[in-house]
Amino acid sequence: MECVFGLVGNGFTLIVADTLAVHSILVHKSNEDKIMILDSHKLLGASGESGDRVQFTEYIQKNVALYQFRNGIPLTTAAAANFTRGELATALRKSPYFVNILLAGYDKETGPSLYYIDYIATLHKIEKGAFGYGSYFSLSMMDRHYHSGMSVKEAIDLVDKCIMEIRSRLVVAPPNFVIKIVDKDGAREYAWRESIKDTIAPNTA
């Protein structure tokens, strides 16, 4: 019942993910962070098989860091997305990774951006996207309420609408979600949404 979704706003991009680590009918963790901070201005939200997700995202993170170490400059978001897509495409013909990715970043020249990369190495630059069972509802909510140039407050309100819809519609809904944001000030955790609360908590970031 995984769910990872994201959107591009006015000067920022955010990614939201559930925090469940499950296998079959068992819940192993309820605080799994599925949004990796690739570098100072990039986020990578992933869904899929737990082992593939952890191994592949760590592999991408280390190679992005290696490129910056060797060349003295970081990869742009577009370059990181294309590198990620290339690695998935190479693995697809050998031992594929069953992992779907939303890659968000902020570049001084181009501003915020969001890339959709699925397990068969499809790459698209998008303004909003989602993976997992929760995508049926989060995509519907974003189709209805999303508009370009959203403020942070508008985007968080939309995120809350998506989370409430997922919780009310899925038979087994993820209890907790983490929100991370990247803008000119860098990539960072923004807030948590926990089901144990009666109402969605205000942002504490």
Residue frames relative to the residue before (quaternion, step in Angstrom):
aa qw qx qy qz dx dy dz
M 1.0000 0.0000 0.0000 0.0000 0.00 0.00 0.00
E 0.2046 0.8208 -0.5094 0.1577 3.55 1.08 0.72
C 0.0005 -0.7799 0.6256 0.0181 3.51 -1.28 0.43
V 0.0770 0.7490 -0.6532 0.0800 3.53 -0.87 1.09
F 0.1394 0.7918 -0.5868 0.0968 3.58 -0.79 0.97
G 0.0528 -0.8074 0.5876 -0.0047 3.54 -1.22 0.51
L 0.0845 -0.7860 0.6106 0.0475 3.53 -1.32 0.29
V 0.3932 -0.6891 0.5647 0.2274 3.52 -1.35 0.47
G 0.1094 -0.7954 0.5945 0.0432 3.56 -0.90 0.97
N 0.7290 -0.3943 0.3247 0.4556 3.52 -1.29 -0.42
G 0.8485 -0.0186 -0.0330 0.5279 3.57 -0.10 1.31
F 0.7669 0.2537 -0.1708 0.5643 3.61 1.20 0.21
T 0.1530 -0.7241 0.6551 0.1520 3.51 -1.41 0.20
L 0.0844 -0.7988 0.5929 0.0581 3.57 -1.00 0.75
I 0.1620 -0.7522 0.6322 0.0911 3.53 -1.29 0.56
V 0.1401 -0.7730 0.6173 0.0434 3.54 -1.06 0.89
A 0.0415 0.8007 -0.5962 0.0413 3.60 -0.97 0.82
D 0.4874 -0.6105 0.5240 0.3392 3.53 -1.22 0.52
T 0.3819 -0.7505 0.5036 0.1931 3.59 -1.23 0.35
L 0.4437 0.6945 -0.4568 0.3348 3.59 1.18 0.49
A 0.1089 -0.7276 0.6705 0.0953 3.54 -1.15 0.75
V 0.0645 0.8299 -0.5431 0.1097 3.57 -0.32 1.26
H 0.0448 -0.7484 0.6581 0.0697 3.52 -1.34 0.35
S 0.8141 -0.0462 -0.0395 0.5775 3.53 -0.59 1.22
I 0.7944 -0.2580 0.1979 0.5130 3.62 -0.67 -1.05
L 0.6053 0.5828 -0.3422 0.4206 3.58 1.29 0.06
V 0.2526 -0.7231 0.6237 0.1562 3.55 -1.13 0.79
H 0.2245 -0.8003 0.5457 0.1067 3.57 -0.59 1.16
K 0.7948 -0.0081 0.0367 0.6057 3.58 1.01 -0.81
S 0.2125 -0.7668 0.5869 0.1496 3.56 -1.19 0.50
N 0.7054 0.4002 -0.2660 0.5210 3.57 1.29 0.24
E 0.2610 0.7798 -0.5193 0.2325 3.58 1.09 0.76
D 0.2640 -0.7660 0.5676 0.1465 3.59 -0.76 1.04
K 0.1203 -0.8329 0.5398 0.0199 3.59 -0.37 1.27
I 0.6305 0.4726 -0.3459 0.5093 3.59 1.27 0.27
M 0.1489 -0.8162 0.5562 0.0479 3.55 -0.35 1.26
I 0.3379 -0.6895 0.5977 0.2304 3.56 -1.10 0.74
L 0.3012 -0.7915 0.5075 0.1588 3.59 -0.32 1.28
D 0.7496 -0.1717 0.1249 0.6269 3.55 0.97 -0.94
S 0.8099 -0.3073 0.1716 0.4694 3.58 -1.23 -0.23
H 0.8187 0.1877 -0.0808 0.5366 3.62 1.07 -0.61
K 0.6640 0.4565 -0.3306 0.4913 3.59 1.06 0.71
L 0.1249 -0.7626 0.6321 0.0578 3.53 -1.18 0.79
L 0.1007 -0.7794 0.6153 0.0612 3.55 -1.15 0.66
G 0.0916 -0.7903 0.6056 0.0157 3.56 -0.51 1.23
A 0.0367 -0.8356 0.5466 -0.0405 3.58 -0.72 1.06
S 0.0577 -0.7536 0.6526 0.0544 3.52 -1.27 0.60
G 0.4413 0.6765 -0.5078 0.2996 3.56 -1.20 0.50
E 0.7732 -0.2933 0.2433 0.5069 3.55 -1.27 -0.34
S 0.5637 -0.6632 0.3719 0.3226 3.56 -0.79 1.06
G 0.6866 0.4850 -0.2975 0.4526 3.60 0.82 -0.93
D 0.6583 0.4988 -0.3039 0.4749 3.56 0.95 -0.89
R 0.6523 0.5366 -0.3181 0.4306 3.55 0.93 -0.91
V 0.6986 0.4627 -0.2772 0.4702 3.58 0.81 -0.97
Q 0.6854 0.4926 -0.2978 0.4460 3.59 0.82 -0.98
F 0.7150 0.4619 -0.2810 0.4432 3.59 0.78 -0.97
T 0.6724 0.4931 -0.3194 0.4503 3.60 0.87 -0.83
E 0.6350 0.5053 -0.3343 0.4793 3.59 1.05 -0.66
Y 0.6145 0.5477 -0.3348 0.4586 3.58 1.07 -0.75
I 0.6649 0.4871 -0.2975 0.4818 3.58 0.94 -0.89
Q 0.6425 0.5340 -0.3251 0.4432 3.61 0.91 -0.89
K 0.6951 0.4734 -0.2883 0.4578 3.60 0.84 -0.94
N 0.6712 0.4920 -0.3094 0.4601 3.61 1.01 -0.71
V 0.5991 0.5302 -0.3552 0.4835 3.58 1.12 -0.60
A 0.6580 0.4942 -0.3006 0.4821 3.59 1.01 -0.84
L 0.6355 0.5358 -0.3257 0.4505 3.59 1.03 -0.79
Y 0.6318 0.5298 -0.3346 0.4563 3.58 0.98 -0.82
Q 0.6723 0.4873 -0.3009 0.4691 3.58 0.90 -0.90
F 0.6376 0.5312 -0.3249 0.4535 3.59 1.01 -0.79
R 0.7093 0.4716 -0.2609 0.4544 3.58 0.92 -0.91
N 0.8059 0.3300 -0.1327 0.4733 3.56 0.94 -0.92
G 0.4586 -0.7220 0.4214 0.3015 3.56 1.26 -0.23
I 0.7269 0.2900 -0.2206 0.5821 3.59 1.30 0.07
P 0.4673 -0.6823 0.4755 0.2999 3.60 -1.05 0.67
L 0.5676 -0.5477 0.4825 0.3809 3.54 -1.29 0.34
T 0.4558 -0.6190 0.5468 0.3318 3.57 -1.15 0.54
T 0.6633 -0.4946 0.3667 0.4253 3.56 -1.25 0.29
A 0.6475 0.5190 -0.3173 0.4591 3.59 0.97 -0.85
A 0.6577 0.5047 -0.3086 0.4663 3.59 0.97 -0.84
A 0.6459 0.5105 -0.3182 0.4701 3.60 0.98 -0.82
A 0.6406 0.5207 -0.3201 0.4648 3.59 1.03 -0.80
N 0.6806 0.4798 -0.2905 0.4713 3.58 0.94 -0.86
F 0.6117 0.5284 -0.3470 0.4757 3.59 1.08 -0.65
T 0.6495 0.5184 -0.3054 0.4650 3.57 0.95 -0.93
R 0.6531 0.5111 -0.3023 0.4699 3.56 0.95 -0.93
G 0.6533 0.5265 -0.3108 0.4465 3.59 0.97 -0.82
E 0.6593 0.5009 -0.3063 0.4697 3.58 0.99 -0.81
L 0.6376 0.5089 -0.3239 0.4792 3.60 1.05 -0.73
A 0.6525 0.5171 -0.3128 0.4571 3.58 0.99 -0.84
T 0.6404 0.5128 -0.3199 0.4739 3.60 1.01 -0.78
A 0.6845 0.4828 -0.2817 0.4679 3.58 0.91 -0.93
L 0.5660 0.6338 -0.3746 0.3708 3.58 1.11 -0.68
R 0.7305 0.4159 -0.2219 0.4941 3.58 1.08 -0.73
K 0.7030 0.4043 -0.2575 0.5254 3.59 1.28 0.03
S 0.7432 -0.2243 0.2137 0.5930 3.54 0.35 -1.30
P 0.2285 -0.8509 0.4527 0.1375 3.59 0.21 1.27
Y 0.3607 -0.6793 0.5971 0.2281 3.50 -1.29 0.60
F 0.2510 -0.7563 0.5836 0.1563 3.58 -0.81 0.99
V 0.3929 0.6970 -0.4854 0.3524 3.53 0.40 1.30
N 0.1714 -0.7623 0.6195 0.0758 3.56 -1.05 0.90
I 0.1486 -0.8405 0.5210 -0.0041 3.55 -0.86 1.01
L 0.1093 -0.7021 0.6955 0.1069 3.49 -1.29 0.67
L 0.0882 -0.8066 0.5844 0.0093 3.57 -0.61 1.17
A 0.0696 -0.8095 0.5827 -0.0174 3.55 -0.63 1.20
G 0.1027 0.8070 -0.5774 0.0696 3.54 -1.10 0.65
Y 0.2426 -0.7328 0.6120 0.1724 3.51 -1.37 0.16
D 0.0599 -0.7874 0.6135 -0.0045 3.56 -0.85 1.10
K 0.5735 -0.6171 0.4125 0.3466 3.59 -0.99 0.79
E 0.7063 0.4787 -0.2715 0.4453 3.57 0.95 -0.86
T 0.8224 0.2710 -0.0985 0.4904 3.59 0.87 -0.96
G 0.4703 -0.6861 0.4432 0.3341 3.59 1.22 -0.23
P 0.7708 -0.3509 0.2460 0.4714 3.60 -1.20 -0.46
S 0.0291 0.7907 -0.6111 0.0234 3.55 -1.16 0.60
L 0.1634 -0.7675 0.6161 0.0681 3.54 -1.30 0.51
Y 0.0974 -0.8073 0.5819 0.0131 3.58 -0.87 1.01
Y 0.2837 -0.7356 0.6025 0.1243 3.51 -1.09 0.96
I 0.0671 0.7826 -0.6132 0.0836 3.59 -0.72 1.09
D 0.1208 -0.8200 0.5550 0.0708 3.61 -0.51 1.11
Y 0.7430 -0.4689 0.2622 0.3991 3.55 -1.32 0.20
I 0.6871 0.4146 -0.3001 0.5157 3.61 1.20 -0.23
A 0.5863 -0.6578 0.3259 0.3425 3.56 1.23 0.68
T 0.3182 0.6995 -0.5550 0.3185 3.55 0.96 0.93
L 0.0789 -0.8069 0.5853 0.0150 3.59 -0.87 0.94
H 0.1073 0.7752 -0.6169 0.0842 3.56 -0.89 0.99
K 0.3319 -0.6776 0.6089 0.2450 3.54 -1.14 0.63
I 0.0212 -0.8272 0.5576 -0.0666 3.57 -0.68 1.12
E 0.4302 -0.6637 0.5346 0.2976 3.56 -1.34 0.10
K 0.7791 0.0062 -0.0161 0.6267 3.58 1.24 -0.42
G 0.1353 0.8012 -0.5725 0.1093 3.57 -1.04 0.70
A 0.0855 -0.7980 0.5962 0.0224 3.54 -1.30 0.34
F 0.1466 -0.7477 0.6393 0.1038 3.53 -1.34 0.45
G 0.7136 0.4622 -0.3328 0.4078 3.56 -1.28 0.37
Y 0.7156 -0.4390 0.3183 0.4403 3.56 -1.32 0.11
G 0.6293 0.5504 -0.3343 0.4350 3.57 1.07 -0.65
S 0.5280 0.6486 -0.4093 0.3648 3.59 1.23 -0.34
Y 0.5546 0.6124 -0.4023 0.3944 3.61 1.11 -0.55
F 0.7561 0.3766 -0.1907 0.5002 3.54 1.02 -0.84
S 0.6557 0.5061 -0.3275 0.4546 3.60 0.96 -0.80
L 0.6431 0.5081 -0.3333 0.4661 3.61 0.98 -0.72
S 0.6319 0.5294 -0.3316 0.4587 3.58 1.02 -0.75
M 0.6695 0.4921 -0.2965 0.4708 3.56 0.96 -0.89
M 0.6736 0.4838 -0.3045 0.4686 3.58 0.97 -0.80
D 0.5980 0.5476 -0.3623 0.4596 3.60 1.08 -0.64
R 0.7031 0.4709 -0.2610 0.4645 3.56 1.03 -0.80
H 0.8348 0.2774 -0.0955 0.4658 3.58 0.82 -0.98
Y 0.5821 0.6062 -0.3859 0.3804 3.62 1.16 -0.37
H 0.0859 0.7486 -0.6573 0.0132 3.53 -1.22 0.64
S 0.5810 -0.6000 0.4127 0.3635 3.57 -1.09 0.62
G 0.7854 0.3159 -0.2430 0.4735 3.54 -1.11 0.69
M 0.2757 0.7785 -0.5202 0.2175 3.60 1.13 0.53
S 0.4297 -0.6545 0.5518 0.2870 3.56 -1.16 0.63
V 0.6768 -0.4720 0.3568 0.4382 3.58 -1.27 0.25
K 0.6517 0.5207 -0.3207 0.4487 3.59 0.92 -0.88
E 0.6571 0.5010 -0.3086 0.4711 3.60 0.93 -0.87
A 0.6574 0.5150 -0.3093 0.4550 3.57 0.97 -0.86
I 0.6666 0.4877 -0.3060 0.4735 3.60 0.94 -0.85
D 0.6072 0.5357 -0.3525 0.4691 3.61 1.05 -0.68
L 0.6590 0.4946 -0.3011 0.4800 3.59 1.00 -0.82
V 0.6107 0.5394 -0.3418 0.4683 3.59 1.01 -0.76
D 0.6623 0.5057 -0.3064 0.4601 3.57 0.92 -0.88
K 0.6187 0.5303 -0.3369 0.4716 3.59 1.05 -0.73
C 0.6517 0.5151 -0.3092 0.4629 3.58 0.96 -0.90
I 0.6678 0.5030 -0.3035 0.4570 3.59 0.89 -0.94
M 0.6570 0.5034 -0.3168 0.4632 3.60 0.91 -0.84
E 0.6485 0.5123 -0.3184 0.4643 3.58 1.02 -0.78
I 0.6401 0.5174 -0.3216 0.4681 3.59 0.98 -0.83
R 0.6791 0.4996 -0.2914 0.4520 3.57 0.90 -0.91
S 0.7162 0.4493 -0.2608 0.4660 3.58 1.03 -0.71
R 0.7388 0.4452 -0.2242 0.4536 3.62 1.15 -0.53
L 0.6890 0.4775 -0.3032 0.4532 3.60 0.93 -0.79
V 0.5354 -0.6257 0.4622 0.3290 3.57 -1.02 0.81
V 0.7622 0.1036 -0.0553 0.6366 3.56 1.00 -0.91
A 0.0639 -0.8405 0.5379 -0.0109 3.55 0.00 1.31
P 0.5214 -0.6159 0.4776 0.3475 3.61 -1.02 0.71
P 0.4259 -0.7373 0.4590 0.2536 3.61 -0.82 0.91
N 0.8157 0.1924 -0.0636 0.5418 3.58 0.97 -0.85
F 0.1182 -0.7699 0.6246 0.0561 3.52 -1.24 0.66
V 0.1998 -0.7440 0.6222 0.1390 3.54 -1.22 0.59
I 0.1910 -0.7704 0.6024 0.0844 3.56 -1.07 0.84
K 0.0015 0.7823 -0.6229 0.0076 3.57 -0.91 0.95
I 0.1751 -0.7961 0.5780 0.0387 3.54 -1.11 0.79
V 0.0832 -0.7717 0.6268 0.0690 3.56 -1.18 0.59
D 0.1042 0.7708 -0.6196 0.1054 3.55 -0.94 0.98
K 0.7913 -0.3004 0.2048 0.4915 3.59 -1.21 -0.34
D 0.6733 0.4935 -0.2902 0.4678 3.59 1.20 -0.47
G 0.6798 -0.4979 0.2837 0.4578 3.58 1.26 0.00
A 0.5694 -0.5790 0.4686 0.3478 3.53 -1.39 0.01
R 0.1433 0.7973 -0.5674 0.1478 3.56 -0.90 0.92
E 0.5519 -0.5617 0.4853 0.3800 3.53 -1.32 0.26
Y 0.2775 -0.7873 0.5331 0.1378 3.56 -0.91 0.92
A 0.7737 -0.2400 0.1961 0.5526 3.61 0.80 -0.96
W 0.3209 -0.6861 0.6062 0.2426 3.53 -1.41 0.13
R 0.1684 -0.7347 0.6431 0.1353 3.53 -1.29 0.48
E 0.0678 -0.8366 0.5431 -0.0238 3.56 -0.39 1.26
S 0.4698 -0.7222 0.4403 0.2527 3.57 -0.85 1.01
I 0.5741 0.6174 -0.3909 0.3694 3.59 1.16 -0.45
K 0.6181 0.5291 -0.3489 0.4650 3.57 1.25 -0.26
D 0.5615 -0.6318 0.4218 0.3281 3.55 -1.04 0.79
T 0.7878 0.1083 -0.0492 0.6043 3.56 1.04 -0.76
I 0.6166 -0.5387 0.4080 0.4038 3.55 -1.21 0.37
A 0.4217 -0.7397 0.4718 0.2290 3.53 -0.70 1.12
P 0.5259 -0.6044 0.4804 0.3569 3.58 -1.13 0.54
N 0.6281 -0.5352 0.3992 0.3997 3.55 -1.21 0.44
T 0.1848 -0.7963 0.5695 0.0862 3.54 -0.90 0.99
A 0.4676 0.6892 -0.4429 0.3319 3.56 1.31 0.06
